[in-house]
């Protein structure tokens, strides 16, 4: 019995030891499996799970770049960027809160159904970012965030603002909602102004709100400012002059361009109708088009000075040579060139002063067509002005090898040739600049810019003297400016229509230079389709020229021609006043 009892006890002890070993082995195996799993997750699969965590909480956020300012020649802002908030969301989280999404839509005044469709589409495409509404007023953005909708957040962006409004709209242009230049100088110099956005890493909570900022992966590079040649105040005066003139003459549209004749800088370029660049809804109907360099017209008698210049350069004519213009018309085949009246005998000065179509036609038909064309071509007619402004046109000017037999005569007084206002003011700048054609520039410069000589200095001065007679004694008297000597030329042409010319529609033009004694500025005024009863350039366009040019001379600090007389008169008045007081 004792033997059996001892065997049983020994067997129990062995069984207990075996079970304990099994349990211990099991725990060891579990521990090893946990260690193996931990090593697998922490080492082999570390990058994957770290990426999954980052995908849920770590975000790369763009740092918007500040767009460079556009300033006028005096440093006054024409286009500036201001910070603004945009509302965005995470589509996956937005999908889970349809009721909250409707609240957001109502607050932002956008269609809730349309927002739901956009959200579903973004979710299906696997997107993690969706703009709810761009460029939201700060107070409204605060109200949106007060709703505490999960996954709906704010992002800082920049919005372009144009302090001068409509006055400079067609020159400066505008940017789109992504701050990319779409019109005007904003588009022409977009690369210079844009800058480069940066990038930073941030940690977000489960609702998508930013907890803390991480390192800046790439700093934003701001765009560079640009100092333009235009004068903000002169733009305003030119704009107002065109508004008044269009209303007074019941015209369709009008343009004004002012240029520094030595540097080619555009000091003002205004068009009517214009638009408000700060209002996206107002950028419609072609009003954003800069008519001064995208639209062309037949310039009429403003081309006569260039015909006379070609005649003088040919050596066949001198200023005192006379031409018989009676009986007030001139037949070329079946065509007839008419004057407003019979001017009889006129020398070349008289042809320009009286604006005789007959006289200039007879002069032109005596010239070699190639030589005449060469002079016009050298002044830039039929070629793009090279301003780098988007949409500038070359105009229309045939080579003489394809001229119709009447075309040499018609071109001499501005028919059969089309130009832009910018081309015309540049050509008059060459006459003012002693025959040197300036390079067009919208960028301010403090140094004279080398141009190209296109006409002998003495011939340019002779033509300029003729143009001064137009203002003092001829058709351009309404262009005179008190205290300044002005040279210029009126022009009137019929509007071209399909198949010919409209008998009752006109283009009224004045192109001029001041001061004529020492030219600094050239200005061109173009008025399309005046319907108030008067249509001649001498009546419609010349007074606008006088108003715009007088402002330009004052703002540029250009002294009057009679400044010495004015000073002497002022001194005499002061002496008289002092004598009265004594």
Legacy VTK file of the C-alpha trace (Angstrom):
# vtk DataFile Version 3.0
C-alpha trace
ASCII
DATASET POLYDATA
POINTS 582 float
0.000 0.000 0.000
2.787 2.384 0.874
4.414 1.610 -2.409
1.225 2.394 -4.372
0.708 5.657 -2.458
4.250 6.831 -3.138
3.912 6.098 -6.863
0.664 8.052 -7.074
2.160 11.047 -5.293
5.187 11.022 -7.545
2.972 10.850 -10.611
0.960 13.904 -9.473
4.075 15.905 -8.929
5.313 15.045 -12.408
1.993 16.006 -13.981
1.990 19.353 -12.178
5.527 20.056 -13.310
4.616 19.212 -16.899
1.553 21.493 -16.818
3.610 24.303 -15.329
6.217 23.843 -18.027
3.483 23.905 -20.682
1.967 27.083 -19.276
5.386 28.673 -18.964
6.211 27.637 -22.504
2.914 29.077 -23.690
3.638 32.411 -22.001
7.123 32.400 -23.458
5.699 31.730 -26.925
3.126 34.524 -26.463
5.855 36.890 -25.295
8.034 35.952 -28.236
5.123 36.448 -30.617
4.405 39.876 -29.084
8.068 40.828 -29.307
8.179 39.567 -32.885
5.007 41.509 -33.723
6.367 44.620 -32.064
9.626 44.285 -33.973
7.663 43.739 -37.178
5.515 46.823 -36.616
8.230 49.067 -35.224
10.983 48.094 -37.635
9.784 46.373 -40.760
6.412 48.140 -41.090
7.420 51.406 -39.397
7.273 53.536 -42.538
3.864 52.206 -43.537
2.162 52.831 -40.198
3.950 56.143 -39.719
2.608 57.162 -43.099
-0.898 56.078 -42.112
-0.694 58.167 -38.953
0.682 61.126 -40.820
-2.069 60.785 -43.418
-4.628 61.224 -40.659
-2.967 63.990 -38.662
-0.026 65.449 -40.572
-0.712 67.802 -43.483
1.336 69.744 -45.984
-0.106 73.266 -46.124
0.764 75.754 -48.853
2.212 79.096 -47.820
0.783 81.647 -50.276
3.266 84.030 -51.900
2.542 87.745 -51.756
2.150 89.105 -55.296
4.286 92.149 -56.071
2.613 95.568 -56.170
2.096 97.625 -59.308
2.882 101.260 -58.552
2.622 104.363 -60.694
5.687 106.424 -61.620
5.419 108.368 -58.339
5.116 105.269 -56.147
1.318 105.459 -55.778
-0.280 101.967 -55.680
-2.236 100.797 -58.710
-2.521 97.130 -57.710
-1.911 95.659 -54.257
-2.509 92.264 -52.637
-4.416 92.001 -49.354
-4.752 88.855 -47.164
-8.146 87.177 -47.244
-9.630 83.903 -45.990
-11.024 81.082 -48.094
-13.241 78.322 -46.701
-12.249 74.743 -47.523
-13.115 71.279 -46.258
-12.204 67.589 -46.130
-14.771 65.827 -48.376
-14.849 62.612 -46.302
-15.780 64.488 -43.107
-18.172 66.831 -44.914
-20.058 63.838 -46.354
-20.820 62.658 -42.830
-22.517 65.949 -41.838
-25.164 66.867 -44.422
-27.152 69.041 -42.008
-24.080 71.007 -40.879
-23.046 71.380 -44.520
-26.392 73.029 -45.292
-25.767 75.510 -42.469
-22.386 76.395 -43.947
-23.918 76.848 -47.412
-26.650 79.106 -46.053
-24.130 81.269 -44.207
-21.929 81.587 -47.296
-24.971 82.181 -49.536
-24.153 79.339 -51.888
-26.462 76.612 -53.202
-26.537 73.718 -50.699
-27.420 71.145 -53.362
-24.568 72.231 -55.586
-22.149 72.078 -52.633
-23.366 68.562 -51.806
-22.761 67.439 -55.387
-19.261 68.924 -55.404
-18.479 67.267 -52.076
-19.669 63.837 -53.265
-17.676 64.159 -56.482
-14.509 65.107 -54.583
-15.018 62.207 -52.153
-15.477 59.712 -54.998
-12.271 60.981 -56.591
-10.380 60.430 -53.344
-9.635 64.127 -52.788
-8.773 65.411 -49.326
-9.230 69.108 -50.147
-12.216 70.990 -51.520
-12.780 74.750 -51.703
-16.182 75.607 -50.262
-15.924 79.324 -51.092
-12.960 81.476 -52.061
-12.174 84.988 -50.810
-14.599 85.331 -47.915
-14.941 88.511 -45.865
-13.153 88.108 -42.483
-16.325 88.640 -40.435
-18.146 85.973 -42.433
-15.196 83.574 -42.127
-15.380 83.984 -38.334
-19.092 83.094 -38.371
-18.385 79.955 -40.420
-15.765 78.778 -37.959
-18.165 79.482 -35.057
-20.375 76.674 -36.430
-17.571 74.239 -35.480
-18.286 71.918 -38.382
-15.822 69.028 -38.406
-13.541 69.141 -41.449
-14.452 72.720 -42.476
-11.434 75.033 -42.193
-9.958 78.351 -43.309
-6.966 79.012 -45.528
-5.265 82.377 -45.942
-4.887 83.600 -49.520
-4.355 86.945 -51.222
-6.809 89.038 -53.177
-5.848 91.776 -55.629
-7.181 95.265 -55.005
-7.027 98.181 -57.468
-7.100 101.580 -55.706
-7.524 103.605 -58.919
-10.563 101.578 -59.994
-11.838 102.113 -63.517
-9.420 104.967 -64.316
-6.473 102.597 -64.831
-8.376 99.350 -65.313
-7.534 98.619 -68.942
-3.834 99.406 -68.502
-3.273 97.570 -65.233
-5.640 94.684 -66.022
-6.588 92.158 -63.334
-5.827 88.730 -61.871
-8.132 85.740 -61.552
-9.167 84.133 -58.262
-5.887 82.182 -58.215
-3.946 85.475 -58.381
-2.729 84.855 -61.949
-2.633 87.847 -64.312
-5.353 87.630 -66.946
-5.407 91.075 -68.576
-3.207 94.117 -69.062
0.122 94.621 -67.337
-0.895 92.090 -64.672
-0.714 89.503 -67.451
2.299 90.959 -69.285
4.483 90.899 -66.149
2.886 87.943 -64.358
6.193 86.074 -63.947
7.821 89.112 -62.345
4.906 89.797 -59.983
3.863 86.252 -59.031
6.458 85.029 -56.578
6.644 81.369 -55.561
4.394 79.688 -52.937
6.009 77.811 -50.052
5.072 74.709 -48.074
4.909 73.814 -44.349
3.979 70.686 -42.352
1.300 70.892 -39.635
-0.383 68.506 -37.142
-4.186 68.471 -37.140
-6.696 66.963 -34.738
-9.436 64.532 -35.762
-11.686 67.428 -36.855
-8.981 68.781 -39.124
-8.107 71.824 -37.039
-4.451 72.705 -36.810
-2.840 71.855 -33.458
0.663 73.089 -34.037
2.966 74.129 -36.830
5.863 71.968 -37.943
8.895 72.874 -39.966
8.731 75.029 -43.081
9.696 72.710 -45.899
9.925 75.490 -48.452
9.634 79.226 -47.664
7.395 81.383 -49.842
9.206 83.775 -52.177
7.231 87.021 -52.582
6.773 88.582 -56.008
8.658 91.725 -56.979
7.114 95.193 -57.142
6.985 97.027 -60.458
7.105 100.789 -61.003
5.043 101.677 -64.050
5.432 104.684 -66.319
1.804 105.780 -65.933
0.798 108.656 -63.667
-2.177 107.774 -61.454
-3.469 111.344 -61.303
-3.166 111.837 -65.042
-5.034 108.568 -65.581
-7.879 109.956 -63.488
-8.005 113.258 -65.389
-7.884 111.497 -68.774
-10.632 109.086 -67.726
-12.868 111.923 -66.552
-12.240 113.914 -69.736
-13.306 110.941 -71.862
-16.432 110.316 -69.770
-17.495 113.946 -70.208
-16.634 113.991 -73.925
-18.518 110.783 -74.723
-21.584 112.086 -72.884
-21.391 115.511 -74.572
-20.902 114.100 -78.080
-23.122 111.037 -77.610
-20.205 108.920 -78.802
-19.756 105.163 -78.794
-16.249 105.121 -77.276
-13.090 107.175 -76.852
-9.378 106.744 -76.139
-6.555 108.957 -74.929
-2.811 108.216 -74.869
-0.071 110.486 -73.479
3.594 109.688 -74.162
6.959 111.119 -73.123
8.498 111.806 -76.528
12.099 111.243 -75.411
11.724 108.024 -73.414
8.653 106.469 -75.037
7.066 106.081 -71.590
3.274 105.855 -71.648
2.195 108.404 -69.023
-1.512 107.775 -69.474
-3.674 105.407 -71.504
-7.388 105.693 -70.912
-10.437 104.288 -72.679
-14.186 104.648 -72.392
-16.197 102.564 -71.689
-14.189 101.064 -68.856
-14.986 98.743 -65.933
-14.377 98.265 -62.221
-11.529 95.726 -61.853
-12.449 95.165 -58.194
-15.803 93.695 -59.258
-15.508 90.359 -61.085
-19.072 90.700 -62.376
-18.125 93.938 -64.165
-15.395 92.341 -66.292
-17.758 91.590 -69.172
-18.889 92.864 -72.537
-15.416 93.572 -73.910
-14.940 96.561 -71.604
-11.703 95.053 -70.310
-10.217 95.437 -73.805
-7.562 98.155 -74.050
-8.847 99.881 -77.176
-5.804 102.144 -77.408
-3.702 99.278 -78.698
-6.110 96.485 -79.636
-8.483 98.501 -81.875
-7.574 100.193 -85.134
-9.110 103.042 -87.129
-8.377 105.009 -90.278
-6.600 108.130 -88.956
-7.733 110.647 -91.568
-5.818 113.909 -91.863
-3.507 113.117 -88.934
-1.461 111.219 -91.594
-0.808 114.326 -93.702
2.299 115.396 -91.754
3.960 112.081 -92.640
3.133 112.504 -96.317
4.690 115.987 -96.214
7.707 114.531 -94.386
8.099 111.961 -97.182
7.826 114.750 -99.779
10.537 116.833 -98.085
12.791 113.802 -97.648
12.425 112.868 -101.334
14.110 116.131 -102.363
11.345 116.842 -104.864
9.605 119.382 -102.636
10.490 122.288 -100.385
8.197 123.901 -97.775
7.592 126.929 -100.023
6.586 124.910 -103.106
3.004 125.625 -104.101
0.244 123.328 -105.286
-2.928 124.309 -107.126
-5.956 122.855 -105.272
-8.794 124.525 -107.212
-11.637 123.944 -107.771
-11.681 122.052 -104.453
-11.594 118.535 -105.873
-9.175 116.289 -107.733
-10.094 113.371 -109.983
-8.013 110.192 -110.123
-9.682 107.936 -112.660
-13.266 107.461 -111.549
-12.471 108.560 -107.992
-12.716 112.128 -106.716
-10.784 113.627 -103.807
-12.622 116.534 -102.152
-11.734 119.495 -99.926
-14.238 121.228 -97.676
-13.815 124.307 -99.945
-11.648 125.710 -102.727
-8.282 126.727 -101.201
-6.650 127.792 -104.451
-2.836 127.887 -104.371
-1.246 126.425 -101.235
2.347 125.838 -100.263
3.178 122.738 -98.206
2.649 124.671 -94.965
-0.775 125.765 -96.201
-1.701 122.192 -97.172
-1.127 121.070 -93.577
-2.665 124.193 -92.015
-5.811 124.095 -94.163
-5.863 120.270 -94.139
-6.244 120.065 -97.905
-6.961 116.564 -99.208
-6.480 117.752 -102.773
-3.131 119.368 -102.051
-1.660 116.409 -100.163
-2.965 113.962 -102.794
-1.231 115.884 -105.589
1.990 115.907 -103.580
1.726 112.179 -102.857
1.158 111.152 -106.465
4.408 112.926 -107.400
6.374 110.707 -105.005
7.896 107.325 -105.686
5.498 104.809 -104.047
8.340 102.782 -102.511
9.920 105.904 -101.009
6.626 107.122 -99.557
5.850 103.682 -98.157
9.348 103.483 -96.657
8.823 106.696 -94.670
5.461 105.515 -93.321
6.936 102.123 -92.511
9.868 103.666 -90.625
7.408 105.522 -88.378
6.005 102.138 -87.324
2.772 102.024 -89.318
1.823 98.453 -90.168
4.103 97.076 -87.429
3.400 96.137 -83.787
4.592 98.952 -81.479
6.613 96.484 -79.392
5.103 97.468 -76.045
4.819 93.834 -74.828
1.225 94.626 -73.873
-1.097 91.642 -74.497
-3.176 92.028 -77.633
-1.348 94.923 -79.294
-2.007 95.034 -83.042
0.091 95.929 -86.063
-2.649 97.770 -87.923
-3.079 97.574 -91.676
-0.786 99.107 -94.277
-0.314 97.553 -97.703
3.014 97.353 -99.492
3.026 99.586 -102.613
3.376 96.550 -104.890
-0.296 95.804 -104.150
-1.560 99.398 -104.031
-4.658 100.229 -106.042
-4.104 103.217 -108.365
-6.016 105.493 -105.942
-4.359 104.067 -102.832
-1.241 106.269 -102.844
-3.458 109.337 -102.766
-5.908 107.966 -100.178
-3.119 106.862 -97.828
-1.694 110.393 -97.955
-4.758 111.697 -96.062
-5.390 108.665 -93.872
-7.628 106.275 -95.789
-6.569 102.754 -96.795
-4.372 102.579 -93.712
-5.404 101.620 -90.179
-3.548 102.395 -86.964
-3.963 102.120 -83.213
-3.892 105.139 -80.918
-0.574 103.889 -79.512
0.994 103.678 -82.983
-0.158 107.193 -83.809
1.111 108.802 -80.590
4.455 107.055 -81.059
4.768 108.401 -84.604
3.985 111.948 -83.421
6.556 111.460 -80.659
9.131 110.865 -83.390
8.219 114.199 -85.026
8.523 115.843 -81.608
11.823 114.084 -80.861
13.613 115.531 -83.923
13.012 112.428 -86.021
13.928 109.730 -83.470
11.247 107.074 -82.983
11.146 106.081 -79.271
10.704 102.559 -77.978
7.349 102.184 -76.231
7.553 101.453 -72.504
5.082 100.946 -69.673
7.925 100.763 -67.150
9.198 103.966 -65.525
12.727 105.017 -66.331
14.894 107.875 -65.145
17.221 107.670 -68.136
16.646 108.623 -71.789
16.111 105.539 -73.945
17.826 105.265 -77.293
15.364 105.194 -80.149
15.745 104.822 -83.896
16.252 107.758 -86.243
13.534 107.665 -88.898
13.635 111.244 -90.215
16.196 113.990 -90.686
16.221 116.442 -87.755
15.622 119.531 -89.894
12.710 117.921 -91.721
11.136 116.880 -88.390
11.434 120.454 -87.109
9.966 121.878 -90.318
6.955 119.545 -90.095
6.561 120.477 -86.434
6.455 124.159 -87.364
3.713 123.377 -89.864
1.742 121.578 -87.138
2.047 124.603 -84.878
0.375 126.700 -87.585
-2.552 124.251 -87.498
-3.216 125.224 -83.857
-2.494 128.958 -84.133
-4.111 129.672 -87.518
-5.725 126.506 -88.885
-8.224 123.799 -88.011
-6.810 122.997 -84.570
-7.450 126.223 -82.666
-9.532 124.424 -80.020
-6.416 122.453 -79.045
-4.550 125.525 -77.814
-3.396 125.661 -74.181
-2.835 129.034 -72.477
0.845 129.721 -71.901
2.096 126.858 -74.117
2.957 126.549 -77.786
1.093 123.537 -79.184
1.594 121.686 -82.474
-0.915 119.181 -83.739
-3.247 117.934 -86.413
-6.965 117.277 -86.615
-8.355 114.208 -88.330
-11.806 113.018 -89.355
-12.609 109.788 -91.166
-15.708 107.820 -92.071
-16.176 104.569 -90.163
-15.406 101.594 -92.349
-18.202 99.035 -92.649
-18.641 95.876 -94.651
-18.388 96.837 -98.300
-17.266 100.443 -97.845
-17.781 103.420 -95.541
-20.757 104.574 -93.499
-21.796 108.057 -94.603
-23.152 109.040 -91.186
-20.576 107.446 -88.874
-17.195 109.023 -88.115
-13.946 108.783 -86.180
-12.745 112.108 -84.738
-9.029 112.415 -83.992
-6.501 114.920 -82.712
-2.774 114.231 -82.386
-0.510 116.864 -80.887
2.751 117.869 -79.219
3.609 120.308 -76.421
5.451 122.487 -75.781
6.158 122.962 -79.489
9.280 125.015 -78.682
10.931 122.161 -76.720
8.712 119.083 -77.073
8.211 116.883 -74.054
4.828 115.212 -74.509
2.660 113.834 -77.307
-1.047 113.058 -76.945
-3.594 111.372 -79.205
-7.361 111.568 -78.716
-9.724 109.266 -80.642
-13.534 109.496 -80.442
-15.620 106.868 -82.201
-19.010 107.588 -83.704
-20.047 110.954 -82.177
-23.781 111.524 -82.789
-24.525 114.879 -81.131
-24.331 116.788 -84.423
-20.595 117.535 -84.694
-18.083 114.978 -85.938
-14.965 116.881 -87.039
-11.781 116.220 -85.103
-11.328 119.977 -84.741
-14.587 120.238 -82.772
-14.864 116.862 -81.011
-11.305 115.684 -80.279
-9.252 118.912 -80.110
-10.875 120.255 -76.890
-10.282 116.890 -75.153
-6.636 117.104 -76.200
-6.336 120.578 -74.660
-7.822 119.385 -71.364
-5.758 116.198 -71.059
-2.505 117.785 -72.240
-2.851 120.755 -69.878
-3.113 118.340 -66.930
-0.163 116.331 -68.248
2.047 119.429 -68.581
1.173 120.552 -65.066
1.694 117.144 -63.460
5.028 116.699 -65.228
6.178 120.120 -64.029
6.806 121.447 -67.534
7.086 125.228 -67.541
4.985 127.309 -69.959
6.665 128.826 -73.011
5.807 132.333 -71.810
7.136 131.709 -68.289
9.598 134.633 -68.588
6.785 136.988 -69.607
4.640 135.682 -66.753
7.452 136.204 -64.251
8.033 139.743 -65.501
4.304 140.482 -65.298
4.137 139.023 -61.782
7.132 141.141 -60.712
5.490 144.294 -62.090
2.248 143.539 -60.198
4.157 142.999 -56.958
5.994 146.321 -57.336
2.688 148.021 -58.008
1.145 146.432 -54.894
4.149 147.470 -52.779
3.813 151.021 -54.093
0.120 151.060 -53.156
0.919 149.896 -49.593
3.605 152.571 -49.180
LINES 1 583
582 0 1 2 3 4 5 6 7 8 9 10 11 12 13 14 15 16 17 18 19 20 21 22 23 24 25 26 27 28 29 30 31 32 33 34 35 36 37 38 39 40 41 42 43 44 45 46 47 48 49 50 51 52 53 54 55 56 57 58 59 60 61 62 63 64 65 66 67 68 69 70 71 72 73 74 75 76 77 78 79 80 81 82 83 84 85 86 87 88 89 90 91 92 93 94 95 96 97 98 99 100 101 102 103 104 105 106 107 108 109 110 111 112 113 114 115 116 117 118 119 120 121 122 123 124 125 126 127 128 129 130 131 132 133 134 135 136 137 138 139 140 141 142 143 144 145 146 147 148 149 150 151 152 153 154 155 156 157 158 159 160 161 162 163 164 165 166 167 168 169 170 171 172 173 174 175 176 177 178 179 180 181 182 183 184 185 186 187 188 189 190 191 192 193 194 195 196 197 198 199 200 201 202 203 204 205 206 207 208 209 210 211 212 213 214 215 216 217 218 219 220 221 222 223 224 225 226 227 228 229 230 231 232 233 234 235 236 237 238 239 240 241 242 243 244 245 246 247 248 249 250 251 252 253 254 255 256 257 258 259 260 261 262 263 264 265 266 267 268 269 270 271 272 273 274 275 276 277 278 279 280 281 282 283 284 285 286 287 288 289 290 291 292 293 294 295 296 297 298 299 300 301 302 303 304 305 306 307 308 309 310 311 312 313 314 315 316 317 318 319 320 321 322 323 324 325 326 327 328 329 330 331 332 333 334 335 336 337 338 339 340 341 342 343 344 345 346 347 348 349 350 351 352 353 354 355 356 357 358 359 360 361 362 363 364 365 366 367 368 369 370 371 372 373 374 375 376 377 378 379 380 381 382 383 384 385 386 387 388 389 390 391 392 393 394 395 396 397 398 399 400 401 402 403 404 405 406 407 408 409 410 411 412 413 414 415 416 417 418 419 420 421 422 423 424 425 426 427 428 429 430 431 432 433 434 435 436 437 438 439 440 441 442 443 444 445 446 447 448 449 450 451 452 453 454 455 456 457 458 459 460 461 462 463 464 465 466 467 468 469 470 471 472 473 474 475 476 477 478 479 480 481 482 483 484 485 486 487 488 489 490 491 492 493 494 495 496 497 498 499 500 501 502 503 504 505 506 507 508 509 510 511 512 513 514 515 516 517 518 519 520 521 522 523 524 525 526 527 528 529 530 531 532 533 534 535 536 537 538 539 540 541 542 543 544 545 546 547 548 549 550 551 552 553 554 555 556 557 558 559 560 561 562 563 564 565 566 567 568 569 570 571 572 573 574 575 576 577 578 579 580 581
